[in-house]
Amino acid sequence: MEEYEGIISRVIFYNPENKYIVAAFETDDEKFTIIGNMSYVNNDDRYRIKGSYVIHPRYGKQFKVSSYEIILADDRSEIIRYLSSPLFKGVGKKTAERIVDALGEEALTLIKDNPDCLNNIPHVTETIKKNIVGVLTSQDYDQQVLSFFMGNGISTRNLPLIQNFYKEKTLDVLQNDPYRLIDDIEGIGFKSVDELAMKTGVEPLDDKRIQAGILASLMDLCFQTGSTYSDYESFYHHFRRMLPECPDDLFAKNLDKIIAEKVIQEENRYYPRDLYESET
């Protein structure tokens, strides 16, 4: 793996949906094309990128980014230019100069570590303070979320949907309760969430995985048959094809746990709760 520091001098292509980028990257010594995923792009930022070169059959040699980080400016003129850029609403050149005069060349690091360091700087209102802190922290968080996906080899196809729904809770949900995505976000199903969960270390026999599989298999069978319920045998065998490694006792235990909350049982009829309520 190779590492470079530099700037993005030109964006050739950027897809805000999956955050895929093709861009010209310039170091102090050379210029080359990078490809990969980046949460946002700002020409005033300096980046440290890691990855390796690949050969595209049409476009030739390109550098595929596997991870990156933003290098905070630590030069007076760079910080002033950065803070007075369109990223920071309400911060003009004069205000940026006041901030750097007060905090020095470690200004950006100091603001991230302790936003209250901006409190006594002339003309820096509470609104301006919130804008500055908001941009710096949101950039960090977006980068962390994207790095989580990239580091675990997870497709970024559904990333915009997930971030728009969970916002600042995205990482917590992905790391601790990924199967919530199935209930919370329309269009994201068990297969894609299970792939994500397995790559991030969820155990194959985790109760949350089994419960999500039970509900997904029941819902899938209902759609296949055009019915709002299934009998136990059909439902059980459909689940076994989805999660064959699950022992019978864990299936029974976890089915009991979600009956009433997510599955309605009437004699030998098992309904996904949503379909049961719709029919009722």
Backbone as CSV, one residue per row, in Angstrom:
resi,resn,N_x,N_y,N_z,CA_x,CA_y,CA_z,C_x,C_y,C_z
1,MET,0.843,-1.197,0.000,0.000,0.000,0.000,0.878,1.247,0.000
2,GLU,0.511,2.217,-0.831,1.285,3.451,-0.940,0.518,4.614,-0.334
3,GLU,1.236,5.671,0.027,0.642,6.813,0.713,1.138,8.111,0.087
4,TYR,0.213,9.058,-0.095,0.561,10.354,-0.663,-0.158,11.460,0.106
5,GLU,0.445,12.654,0.082,-0.210,13.850,0.602,-0.327,14.862,-0.518
6,GLY,-1.481,15.526,-0.600,-1.661,16.505,-1.654,-3.068,17.066,-1.669
7,ILE,-3.442,17.649,-2.798,-4.766,18.261,-2.940,-5.486,17.658,-4.143
8,ILE,-6.793,17.790,-4.141,-7.583,17.427,-5.319,-7.701,18.680,-6.169
9,SER,-7.009,18.682,-7.282,-6.969,19.888,-8.118,-8.145,19.968,-9.085
10,ARG,-8.720,18.798,-9.429,-9.864,18.804,-10.346,-10.688,17.542,-10.150
11,VAL,-11.998,17.731,-10.032,-12.908,16.585,-9.944,-13.388,16.250,-11.347
12,ILE,-13.072,15.053,-11.786,-13.486,14.608,-13.117,-14.903,14.037,-13.066
13,PHE,-15.197,13.310,-12.000,-16.525,12.716,-11.824,-16.770,12.517,-10.338
14,TYR,-18.010,12.836,-9.901,-18.369,12.569,-8.504,-19.846,12.201,-8.425
15,ASN,-20.139,11.073,-7.793,-21.510,10.621,-7.602,-21.883,10.812,-6.131
16,PRO,-22.730,11.800,-5.816,-23.068,12.052,-4.409,-23.861,10.922,-3.763
17,GLU,-24.459,10.049,-4.586,-25.246,8.951,-4.036,-24.344,7.911,-3.361
18,ASN,-23.359,7.423,-4.117,-22.460,6.413,-3.519,-21.083,6.972,-3.192
19,LYS,-20.915,8.293,-3.430,-19.692,9.024,-3.079,-18.463,8.540,-3.848
20,TYR,-18.694,8.024,-5.041,-17.578,7.560,-5.877,-16.979,8.761,-6.615
21,ILE,-15.658,8.810,-6.600,-14.978,9.961,-7.192,-13.895,9.524,-8.171
22,VAL,-13.747,10.303,-9.222,-12.581,10.235,-10.112,-12.035,11.652,-10.142
23,ALA,-10.765,11.825,-9.795,-10.239,13.182,-9.671,-8.750,13.238,-9.963
24,ALA,-8.283,14.440,-10.274,-6.844,14.682,-10.428,-6.283,15.040,-9.056
25,PHE,-5.249,14.347,-8.645,-4.631,14.550,-7.331,-3.211,15.047,-7.528
26,GLU,-2.851,16.107,-6.813,-1.519,16.696,-6.968,-0.760,16.658,-5.650
27,THR,0.431,16.094,-5.689,1.357,16.184,-4.575,2.337,17.310,-4.898
28,ASP,3.332,17.492,-4.075,4.335,18.522,-4.374,5.187,18.135,-5.580
29,ASP,5.195,16.836,-5.927,6.108,16.369,-6.977,5.423,15.820,-8.225
30,GLU,4.163,15.397,-8.105,3.536,14.751,-9.260,2.023,14.927,-9.248
31,LYS,1.418,14.535,-10.352,-0.038,14.627,-10.513,-0.529,13.320,-11.125
32,PHE,-1.613,12.759,-10.572,-2.144,11.501,-11.092,-3.640,11.419,-10.812
33,THR,-4.288,10.435,-11.402,-5.733,10.256,-11.253,-6.030,9.310,-10.099
34,ILE,-6.963,9.709,-9.244,-7.394,8.832,-8.156,-8.841,8.409,-8.395
35,ILE,-9.179,7.217,-7.899,-10.559,6.726,-7.921,-10.864,6.153,-6.538
36,GLY,-12.138,6.100,-6.183,-12.507,5.540,-4.877,-13.736,6.222,-4.332
37,ASN,-13.887,6.217,-3.014,-15.040,6.837,-2.359,-14.561,7.892,-1.375
38,MET,-15.153,9.080,-1.468,-14.836,10.165,-0.541,-16.138,10.833,-0.144
39,SER,-16.273,11.147,1.151,-17.549,11.643,1.647,-17.895,13.034,1.110
40,TYR,-16.925,13.840,0.834,-17.152,15.147,0.229,-15.824,15.590,-0.376
41,VAL,-15.867,16.634,-1.174,-14.641,17.103,-1.822,-14.551,18.617,-1.656
42,ASN,-13.410,19.070,-1.213,-13.187,20.503,-1.062,-11.780,20.820,-1.547
43,ASN,-11.688,21.710,-2.509,-10.384,22.032,-3.095,-9.444,22.739,-2.129
44,ASP,-10.009,23.250,-1.029,-9.154,23.924,-0.051,-8.570,22.960,0.972
45,ASP,-8.973,21.715,0.915,-8.453,20.725,1.863,-7.204,20.038,1.317
46,ARG,-6.363,19.616,2.245,-5.203,18.806,1.895,-5.458,17.403,2.448
47,TYR,-5.182,16.395,1.624,-5.520,15.020,1.977,-4.288,14.136,2.094
48,ARG,-4.398,13.147,2.980,-3.443,12.043,3.011,-4.209,10.807,2.543
49,ILE,-3.785,10.231,1.417,-4.505,9.091,0.858,-3.623,7.842,0.889
50,LYS,-4.270,6.702,1.060,-3.576,5.417,1.013,-4.290,4.508,0.025
51,GLY,-3.528,3.673,-0.649,-4.125,2.761,-1.612,-3.071,2.142,-2.502
52,SER,-3.497,1.761,-3.700,-2.568,1.123,-4.637,-2.985,1.439,-6.068
53,TYR,-2.046,1.297,-6.971,-2.320,1.568,-8.378,-3.020,0.383,-9.041
54,VAL,-3.967,0.720,-9.927,-4.664,-0.284,-10.735,-4.599,0.170,-12.194
55,ILE,-4.811,-0.757,-13.080,-4.803,-0.448,-14.511,-6.220,-0.597,-15.056
56,HIS,-6.779,0.511,-15.514,-8.110,0.475,-16.140,-7.926,0.187,-17.625
57,PRO,-8.740,-0.726,-18.200,-8.548,-1.087,-19.614,-8.691,0.079,-20.581
58,ARG,-9.462,1.108,-20.169,-9.655,2.254,-21.056,-8.852,3.475,-20.622
59,TYR,-8.804,3.717,-19.299,-8.213,4.967,-18.809,-6.788,4.808,-18.282
60,GLY,-6.293,3.595,-18.282,-4.903,3.389,-17.904,-4.662,3.360,-16.407
61,LYS,-3.488,3.810,-16.010,-3.053,3.719,-14.615,-3.806,4.716,-13.737
62,GLN,-4.380,4.213,-12.645,-5.104,5.047,-11.690,-4.757,4.602,-10.269
63,PHE,-4.888,5.530,-9.331,-4.617,5.198,-7.937,-5.941,4.962,-7.226
64,LYS,-6.157,3.748,-6.741,-7.404,3.404,-6.052,-7.251,3.678,-4.564
65,VAL,-8.055,4.606,-4.054,-7.974,5.023,-2.650,-8.698,4.005,-1.765
66,SER,-7.978,3.469,-0.795,-8.606,2.547,0.153,-8.933,3.240,1.473
67,SER,-8.220,4.317,1.794,-8.530,5.117,2.976,-7.924,6.505,2.784
68,TYR,-8.470,7.463,3.521,-7.942,8.829,3.406,-8.252,9.596,4.690
69,GLU,-7.554,10.689,4.861,-7.863,11.603,5.963,-7.555,13.019,5.526
70,ILE,-8.230,13.954,6.147,-7.991,15.363,5.856,-6.887,15.865,6.770
71,ILE,-5.915,16.506,6.180,-4.826,17.089,6.966,-5.215,18.521,7.295
72,LEU,-5.440,18.810,8.564,-5.835,20.151,8.954,-4.723,21.149,8.662
73,ALA,-5.105,22.265,8.077,-4.126,23.299,7.758,-3.455,23.805,9.034
74,ASP,-2.149,24.018,8.970,-1.423,24.538,10.132,-0.525,25.716,9.743
75,ASP,-0.844,26.322,8.620,-0.129,27.506,8.156,-1.118,28.676,8.173
76,ARG,-0.676,29.814,8.667,-1.579,30.962,8.844,-2.381,31.281,7.590
77,SER,-1.726,31.435,6.473,-2.439,31.827,5.251,-3.397,30.730,4.783
78,GLU,-3.004,29.456,4.965,-3.870,28.354,4.562,-5.134,28.309,5.424
79,ILE,-4.958,28.521,6.723,-6.112,28.484,7.631,-7.071,29.626,7.313
80,ILE,-6.535,30.801,7.077,-7.383,31.954,6.752,-8.155,31.694,5.460
81,ARG,-7.467,31.166,4.452,-8.140,30.869,3.185,-9.228,29.802,3.380
82,TYR,-8.920,28.804,4.203,-9.860,27.711,4.454,-11.103,28.210,5.196
83,LEU,-10.901,28.945,6.300,-12.033,29.416,7.092,-12.889,30.445,6.363
84,SER,-12.304,31.158,5.424,-13.072,32.164,4.678,-13.634,31.606,3.373
85,SER,-13.504,30.294,3.176,-14.068,29.650,1.987,-15.577,29.505,2.137
86,PRO,-16.304,29.203,1.060,-17.774,29.075,1.125,-18.261,27.981,2.073
87,LEU,-17.370,27.090,2.495,-17.777,26.044,3.435,-18.306,26.632,4.745
88,PHE,-17.725,27.754,5.168,-18.041,28.332,6.476,-18.871,29.601,6.297
89,LYS,-20.177,29.455,6.430,-21.073,30.594,6.246,-20.853,31.640,7.333
90,GLY,-20.776,32.887,6.899,-20.639,33.990,7.845,-19.212,34.309,8.234
91,VAL,-18.261,33.512,7.773,-16.853,33.748,8.125,-16.141,34.360,6.922
92,GLY,-15.894,35.630,7.000,-15.126,36.294,5.955,-13.649,36.295,6.282
93,LYS,-12.884,36.963,5.444,-11.436,36.970,5.642,-11.053,37.647,6.955
94,LYS,-11.718,38.761,7.300,-11.393,39.489,8.538,-11.644,38.626,9.772
95,THR,-12.781,37.927,9.771,-13.099,37.068,10.914,-12.106,35.915,11.012
96,ALA,-11.765,35.344,9.851,-10.790,34.252,9.840,-9.452,34.726,10.389
97,GLU,-9.053,35.937,10.029,-7.791,36.495,10.534,-7.845,36.666,12.050
98,ARG,-8.983,37.140,12.561,-9.117,37.308,14.017,-8.976,35.970,14.738
99,ILE,-9.573,34.928,14.156,-9.510,33.597,14.773,-8.069,33.104,14.824
100,VAL,-7.348,33.262,13.719,-5.963,32.792,13.667,-5.074,33.645,14.572
101,ASP,-5.339,34.952,14.629,-4.560,35.822,15.516,-4.735,35.381,16.967
102,ALA,-5.956,34.955,17.316,-6.235,34.578,18.702,-5.745,33.174,19.046
103,LEU,-5.862,32.254,18.087,-5.595,30.842,18.385,-4.297,30.307,17.789
104,GLY,-3.732,31.051,16.857,-2.473,30.602,16.271,-2.653,29.557,15.180
105,GLU,-1.545,28.933,14.827,-1.554,27.997,13.698,-2.129,26.631,14.056
106,GLU,-2.476,26.430,15.313,-3.173,25.210,15.729,-4.676,25.460,15.850
107,ALA,-5.152,26.523,15.215,-6.540,26.967,15.393,-7.562,25.866,15.119
108,LEU,-7.424,25.165,14.013,-8.437,24.175,13.647,-8.474,23.016,14.631
109,THR,-7.300,22.575,15.056,-7.239,21.492,16.045,-7.841,21.942,17.372
110,LEU,-7.525,23.167,17.779,-8.053,23.699,19.038,-9.571,23.803,18.997
111,ILE,-10.105,24.246,17.861,-11.569,24.389,17.729,-12.245,23.029,17.817
112,LYS,-11.673,22.028,17.167,-12.262,20.685,17.208,-12.215,20.096,18.611
113,ASP,-11.114,20.349,19.317,-10.951,19.795,20.669,-11.791,20.549,21.704
114,ASN,-11.926,21.858,21.497,-12.651,22.676,22.478,-13.299,23.872,21.767
115,PRO,-14.524,23.711,21.276,-15.194,24.792,20.536,-15.307,26.097,21.319
116,ASP,-15.284,26.012,22.649,-15.426,27.234,23.456,-14.228,28.167,23.339
117,CYS,-13.164,27.695,22.716,-12.010,28.582,22.519,-12.360,29.753,21.598
118,LEU,-13.498,29.668,20.901,-13.930,30.754,20.013,-14.724,31.823,20.758
119,ASN,-15.046,31.581,22.025,-16.022,32.424,22.734,-15.632,33.895,22.849
120,ASN,-14.385,34.179,23.073,-13.991,35.564,23.368,-13.330,36.283,22.190
121,ILE,-13.490,35.730,20.998,-12.886,36.359,19.821,-13.869,37.381,19.255
122,PRO,-13.444,38.628,19.060,-14.353,39.680,18.568,-15.049,39.299,17.264
123,HIS,-16.355,39.598,17.202,-17.186,39.410,15.999,-17.466,37.939,15.661
124,VAL,-17.028,37.019,16.501,-17.388,35.615,16.293,-18.644,35.341,17.120
125,THR,-19.782,35.412,16.451,-21.065,35.225,17.127,-21.312,33.739,17.409
126,GLU,-22.346,33.464,18.177,-22.700,32.077,18.475,-23.072,31.333,17.192
127,THR,-23.719,32.034,16.265,-24.088,31.405,14.983,-22.854,31.028,14.178
128,ILE,-21.895,31.952,14.104,-20.649,31.667,13.373,-19.905,30.513,14.030
129,LYS,-19.865,30.538,15.363,-19.211,29.449,16.098,-19.844,28.105,15.755
130,LYS,-21.171,28.041,15.775,-21.866,26.793,15.465,-21.585,26.339,14.038
131,ASN,-21.521,27.301,13.118,-21.227,26.954,11.720,-19.840,26.353,11.567
132,ILE,-18.856,26.980,12.213,-17.478,26.491,12.116,-17.362,25.092,12.717
133,VAL,-17.856,24.943,13.935,-17.778,23.654,14.625,-18.570,22.595,13.860
134,GLY,-19.740,22.983,13.344,-20.582,22.040,12.612,-19.892,21.480,11.379
135,VAL,-19.214,22.359,10.625,-18.516,21.904,9.413,-17.362,20.970,9.781
136,LEU,-16.563,21.357,10.750,-15.399,20.545,11.127,-15.807,19.173,11.661
137,THR,-16.840,19.126,12.499,-17.244,17.847,13.083,-18.006,16.988,12.098
138,SER,-18.838,17.600,11.245,-19.597,16.793,10.278,-18.668,16.185,9.248
139,GLN,-17.641,16.914,8.850,-16.663,16.356,7.915,-15.978,15.143,8.532
140,ASP,-15.602,15.270,9.795,-14.975,14.151,10.495,-15.907,12.952,10.551
141,TYR,-17.174,13.223,10.877,-18.121,12.124,11.056,-18.417,11.443,9.719
142,ASP,-18.633,12.238,8.676,-18.867,11.654,7.349,-17.703,10.769,6.934
143,GLN,-16.499,11.249,7.231,-15.308,10.477,6.879,-15.246,9.180,7.682
144,GLN,-15.630,9.234,8.964,-15.625,8.030,9.792,-16.617,6.993,9.267
145,VAL,-17.812,7.464,8.896,-18.835,6.540,8.383,-18.356,5.893,7.086
146,LEU,-17.832,6.719,6.176,-17.356,6.179,4.907,-16.185,5.229,5.133
147,SER,-15.294,5.568,6.049,-14.159,4.691,6.351,-14.636,3.361,6.924
148,PHE,-15.719,3.400,7.704,-16.302,2.169,8.252,-16.757,1.255,7.110
149,PHE,-17.428,1.832,6.123,-17.874,1.041,4.969,-16.687,0.512,4.183
150,MET,-15.754,1.404,3.871,-14.606,1.004,3.051,-13.738,-0.014,3.773
151,GLY,-13.523,0.204,5.064,-12.656,-0.677,5.837,-13.200,-2.073,5.982
152,ASN,-14.545,-2.201,5.906,-15.164,-3.515,6.033,-15.579,-4.105,4.686
153,GLY,-15.175,-3.436,3.607,-15.492,-3.940,2.275,-16.978,-3.952,1.978
154,ILE,-17.711,-2.949,2.511,-19.158,-2.887,2.341,-19.493,-1.928,1.202
155,SER,-20.431,-2.319,0.358,-20.873,-1.455,-0.730,-21.475,-0.171,-0.164
156,THR,-21.184,0.962,-0.807,-21.724,2.245,-0.354,-23.056,2.580,-1.035
157,ARG,-23.640,1.598,-1.722,-24.867,1.851,-2.490,-25.984,2.426,-1.606
158,ASN,-26.155,1.884,-0.413,-27.241,2.329,0.465,-26.809,3.380,1.485
159,LEU,-25.573,3.831,1.401,-25.051,4.763,2.401,-25.876,6.045,2.515
160,PRO,-26.273,6.692,1.407,-27.068,7.921,1.552,-28.384,7.694,2.296
161,LEU,-29.064,6.596,1.991,-30.318,6.275,2.683,-30.085,6.131,4.184
162,ILE,-29.016,5.411,4.529,-28.725,5.133,5.935,-28.365,6.421,6.678
163,GLN,-27.485,7.229,6.084,-27.067,8.466,6.754,-28.205,9.467,6.869
164,ASN,-29.049,9.553,5.844,-30.160,10.496,5.894,-31.148,10.124,6.991
165,PHE,-31.262,8.837,7.279,-32.225,8.390,8.296,-31.653,8.531,9.706
166,TYR,-30.443,8.032,9.917,-29.892,7.986,11.275,-29.051,9.203,11.649
167,LYS,-28.576,9.924,10.650,-27.761,11.116,10.870,-26.592,10.834,11.818
168,GLU,-26.535,11.537,12.973,-25.367,11.388,13.852,-25.344,10.050,14.583
169,LYS,-26.399,9.252,14.465,-26.433,7.942,15.118,-26.012,6.817,14.166
170,THR,-25.625,7.173,12.944,-25.345,6.169,11.922,-24.328,5.128,12.378
171,LEU,-23.171,5.579,12.855,-22.115,4.639,13.243,-22.557,3.738,14.385
172,ASP,-23.263,4.310,15.349,-23.721,3.527,16.495,-24.652,2.401,16.046
173,VAL,-25.581,2.708,15.143,-26.512,1.687,14.650,-25.770,0.630,13.837
174,LEU,-24.899,1.046,12.947,-24.165,0.108,12.103,-23.301,-0.838,12.932
175,GLN,-22.703,-0.316,13.976,-21.783,-1.120,14.776,-22.492,-1.992,15.811
176,ASN,-23.656,-1.533,16.299,-24.282,-2.219,17.430,-25.628,-2.872,17.141
177,ASP,-26.341,-2.417,16.113,-27.655,-2.997,15.841,-28.008,-2.856,14.356
178,PRO,-27.199,-3.443,13.464,-27.417,-3.230,12.035,-28.761,-3.744,11.522
179,TYR,-29.343,-4.744,12.188,-30.608,-5.307,11.697,-31.783,-4.339,11.872
180,ARG,-31.563,-3.249,12.607,-32.585,-2.196,12.680,-32.886,-1.613,11.314
181,LEU,-31.899,-1.644,10.429,-32.077,-1.038,9.108,-33.275,-1.632,8.380
182,ILE,-33.524,-2.925,8.571,-34.613,-3.601,7.858,-35.952,-3.000,8.248
183,ASP,-36.140,-2.731,9.547,-37.399,-2.164,10.025,-37.518,-0.680,9.719
184,ASP,-36.389,0.021,9.782,-36.438,1.483,9.724,-36.441,2.061,8.312
185,ILE,-35.751,1.393,7.377,-35.532,2.011,6.066,-36.155,1.162,4.959
186,GLU,-37.125,1.731,4.294,-37.786,1.023,3.205,-36.805,0.802,2.053
187,GLY,-36.797,-0.403,1.516,-35.924,-0.708,0.385,-34.644,-1.414,0.767
188,ILE,-34.370,-1.533,2.062,-33.191,-2.272,2.529,-33.670,-3.571,3.162
189,GLY,-33.256,-4.696,2.601,-33.743,-5.992,3.046,-32.725,-6.784,3.840
190,PHE,-33.138,-7.978,4.231,-32.313,-8.814,5.096,-30.970,-9.167,4.452
191,LYS,-30.978,-9.495,3.172,-29.756,-9.975,2.536,-28.631,-8.942,2.603
192,SER,-28.941,-7.697,2.253,-27.890,-6.669,2.248,-27.455,-6.312,3.668
193,VAL,-28.401,-6.267,4.613,-28.052,-5.960,6.000,-27.247,-7.106,6.611
194,ASP,-27.612,-8.326,6.291,-26.895,-9.478,6.836,-25.456,-9.512,6.324
195,GLU,-25.272,-9.161,5.075,-23.917,-9.101,4.517,-23.086,-8.068,5.273
196,LEU,-23.688,-6.905,5.532,-23.002,-5.859,6.294,-22.671,-6.353,7.699
197,ALA,-23.656,-6.969,8.352,-23.467,-7.416,9.740,-22.370,-8.474,9.846
198,MET,-22.340,-9.404,8.900,-21.317,-10.457,8.929,-19.919,-9.873,8.750
199,LYS,-19.807,-8.856,7.909,-18.503,-8.255,7.667,-18.018,-7.427,8.857
200,THR,-18.950,-7.006,9.700,-18.560,-6.172,10.840,-18.495,-6.965,12.138
201,GLY,-18.551,-8.295,12.050,-18.278,-9.113,13.217,-19.459,-9.645,13.986
202,VAL,-20.683,-9.490,13.472,-21.842,-10.082,14.144,-21.723,-11.605,14.079
203,GLU,-21.977,-12.271,15.182,-21.875,-13.728,15.236,-23.024,-14.378,14.467
204,PRO,-22.755,-15.489,13.768,-23.803,-16.146,12.962,-25.042,-16.533,13.757
205,LEU,-24.874,-16.830,15.058,-26.018,-17.254,15.869,-26.470,-16.157,16.843
206,ASP,-26.152,-14.931,16.527,-26.616,-13.800,17.325,-28.150,-13.754,17.291
207,ASP,-28.773,-13.527,18.447,-30.236,-13.505,18.517,-30.858,-12.486,17.560
208,LYS,-30.226,-11.313,17.435,-30.789,-10.286,16.552,-30.762,-10.741,15.094
209,ARG,-29.722,-11.483,14.724,-29.650,-11.996,13.357,-30.749,-13.037,13.122
210,ILE,-30.917,-13.931,14.075,-31.922,-14.983,13.926,-33.328,-14.379,13.880
211,GLN,-33.595,-13.405,14.750,-34.910,-12.769,14.751,-35.187,-12.031,13.448
212,ALA,-34.160,-11.344,12.938,-34.323,-10.651,11.653,-34.556,-11.660,10.533
213,GLY,-33.845,-12.797,10.592,-34.022,-13.836,9.585,-35.406,-14.461,9.647
214,ILE,-35.928,-14.666,10.853,-37.278,-15.226,11.013,-38.314,-14.317,10.356
215,LEU,-38.245,-13.035,10.682,-39.226,-12.100,10.131,-39.066,-11.952,8.622
216,ALA,-37.813,-11.906,8.151,-37.571,-11.760,6.715,-38.064,-12.979,5.946
217,SER,-37.837,-14.167,6.479,-38.265,-15.375,5.776,-39.789,-15.490,5.755
218,LEU,-40.438,-15.098,6.841,-41.898,-15.125,6.881,-42.488,-14.118,5.900
219,MET,-41.939,-12.916,5.902,-42.421,-11.884,4.974,-42.190,-12.306,3.524
220,ASP,-41.014,-12.869,3.252,-40.681,-13.309,1.900,-41.642,-14.396,1.424
221,LEU,-41.948,-15.332,2.300,-42.861,-16.425,1.942,-44.271,-15.895,1.679
222,CYS,-44.707,-14.940,2.478,-46.033,-14.345,2.258,-46.116,-13.661,0.898
223,PHE,-45.059,-12.954,0.519,-45.068,-12.299,-0.790,-45.046,-13.328,-1.922
224,GLN,-44.313,-14.396,-1.720,-44.246,-15.446,-2.747,-45.605,-16.114,-2.962
225,THR,-46.345,-16.320,-1.880,-47.615,-17.040,-1.966,-48.808,-16.110,-2.136
226,GLY,-48.589,-14.813,-2.009,-49.694,-13.872,-2.122,-50.629,-13.918,-0.932
227,SER,-50.102,-14.305,0.221,-50.921,-14.433,1.420,-50.387,-13.521,2.513
228,THR,-51.203,-13.334,3.560,-50.751,-12.504,4.683,-50.218,-13.339,5.832
229,TYR,-50.221,-14.659,5.688,-49.706,-15.529,6.749,-49.141,-16.808,6.141
230,SER,-48.505,-17.603,6.992,-47.992,-18.915,6.579,-48.235,-19.909,7.708
231,ASP,-48.380,-21.158,7.360,-48.416,-22.191,8.395,-46.993,-22.432,8.898
232,TYR,-46.865,-23.033,10.048,-45.572,-23.202,10.710,-44.579,-23.990,9.858
233,GLU,-44.997,-25.120,9.288,-44.069,-25.980,8.548,-43.469,-25.255,7.348
234,SER,-44.323,-24.596,6.557,-43.818,-23.875,5.373,-42.862,-22.765,5.786
235,PHE,-43.256,-22.044,6.803,-42.459,-20.930,7.298,-41.116,-21.424,7.849
236,TYR,-41.138,-22.483,8.624,-39.922,-23.048,9.213,-38.944,-23.497,8.125
237,HIS,-39.440,-24.223,7.112,-38.554,-24.724,6.053,-37.979,-23.586,5.210
238,HIS,-38.762,-22.526,5.043,-38.256,-21.373,4.289,-37.124,-20.703,5.077
239,PHE,-37.294,-20.597,6.396,-36.239,-20.035,7.241,-34.983,-20.894,7.186
240,ARG,-35.128,-22.210,7.197,-33.971,-23.112,7.177,-33.133,-22.916,5.920
241,ARG,-33.774,-22.564,4.821,-33.007,-22.298,3.588,-32.237,-20.984,3.698
242,MET,-32.758,-20.055,4.484,-32.104,-18.759,4.629,-30.942,-18.826,5.619
243,LEU,-31.158,-19.485,6.760,-30.120,-19.600,7.793,-29.990,-21.062,8.223
244,PRO,-29.381,-21.884,7.385,-29.323,-23.321,7.684,-28.488,-23.655,8.920
245,GLU,-27.618,-22.745,9.331,-26.737,-23.021,10.465,-27.443,-22.854,11.813
246,CYS,-28.665,-22.336,11.827,-29.362,-22.059,13.085,-29.988,-23.331,13.659
247,PRO,-29.636,-23.722,14.884,-30.244,-24.904,15.507,-31.741,-24.684,15.766
248,ASP,-32.487,-25.783,15.825,-33.932,-25.704,16.020,-34.306,-24.993,17.313
249,ASP,-33.541,-25.243,18.384,-33.906,-24.634,19.658,-33.756,-23.114,19.628
250,LEU,-32.746,-22.601,18.896,-32.583,-21.153,18.785,-33.673,-20.541,17.910
251,PHE,-34.077,-21.284,16.889,-35.201,-20.814,16.069,-36.439,-20.660,16.940
252,ALA,-36.766,-21.711,17.697,-37.972,-21.689,18.536,-37.895,-20.588,19.595
253,LYS,-36.723,-20.453,20.241,-36.556,-19.451,21.290,-36.748,-18.037,20.742
254,ASN,-36.163,-17.764,19.576,-36.243,-16.415,19.022,-37.592,-16.129,18.384
255,LEU,-38.257,-17.153,17.873,-39.619,-16.948,17.387,-40.521,-16.540,18.552
256,ASP,-40.367,-17.208,19.690,-41.156,-16.853,20.872,-40.911,-15.407,21.292
257,LYS,-39.662,-14.957,21.142,-39.317,-13.602,21.574,-40.015,-12.526,20.752
258,ILE,-40.240,-12.810,19.465,-40.821,-11.752,18.621,-42.310,-11.945,18.348
259,ILE,-42.890,-13.035,18.878,-44.342,-13.201,18.742,-45.019,-12.097,19.555
260,ALA,-46.016,-11.504,18.971,-46.778,-10.370,19.504,-46.160,-9.041,19.072
261,GLU,-44.824,-8.906,19.210,-44.215,-7.636,18.805,-44.085,-7.534,17.287
262,LYS,-43.579,-8.590,16.647,-43.346,-8.532,15.204,-44.066,-9.625,14.424
263,VAL,-44.450,-10.690,15.101,-45.160,-11.802,14.454,-46.430,-12.096,15.252
264,ILE,-47.534,-12.219,14.556,-48.809,-12.555,15.192,-49.118,-14.022,14.916
265,GLN,-49.414,-14.757,15.982,-49.770,-16.178,15.834,-51.248,-16.377,16.184
266,GLU,-51.966,-17.013,15.271,-53.338,-17.443,15.519,-53.430,-18.911,15.133
267,GLU,-53.480,-19.776,16.124,-53.445,-21.220,15.898,-52.194,-21.559,15.094
268,ASN,-52.344,-22.150,13.899,-51.150,-22.497,13.095,-50.891,-21.472,11.993
269,ARG,-51.383,-20.260,12.207,-51.162,-19.199,11.221,-50.176,-18.175,11.818
270,TYR,-49.139,-17.860,11.064,-48.124,-16.904,11.499,-48.108,-15.721,10.529
271,TYR,-48.418,-14.548,11.051,-48.492,-13.332,10.245,-47.339,-12.389,10.601
272,PRO,-46.693,-11.767,9.610,-45.883,-10.585,9.954,-46.849,-9.528,10.504
273,ARG,-46.465,-8.882,11.559,-47.401,-7.951,12.219,-47.943,-6.894,11.265
274,ASP,-47.097,-6.357,10.388,-47.542,-5.318,9.447,-48.653,-5.838,8.551
275,LEU,-48.505,-7.066,8.036,-49.532,-7.623,7.158,-50.805,-7.945,7.933
276,TYR,-50.636,-8.402,9.153,-51.798,-8.708,10.000,-52.632,-7.436,10.245
277,GLU,-51.948,-6.348,10.587,-52.654,-5.109,10.864,-53.301,-4.545,9.605
278,SER,-52.619,-4.700,8.455,-53.204,-4.238,7.200,-54.476,-5.008,6.879
279,GLU,-54.436,-6.333,7.073,-55.609,-7.142,6.784,-56.748,-6.828,7.745
280,THR,-56.387,-6.644,9.012,-57.405,-6.304,10.011,-58.099,-4.981,9.668
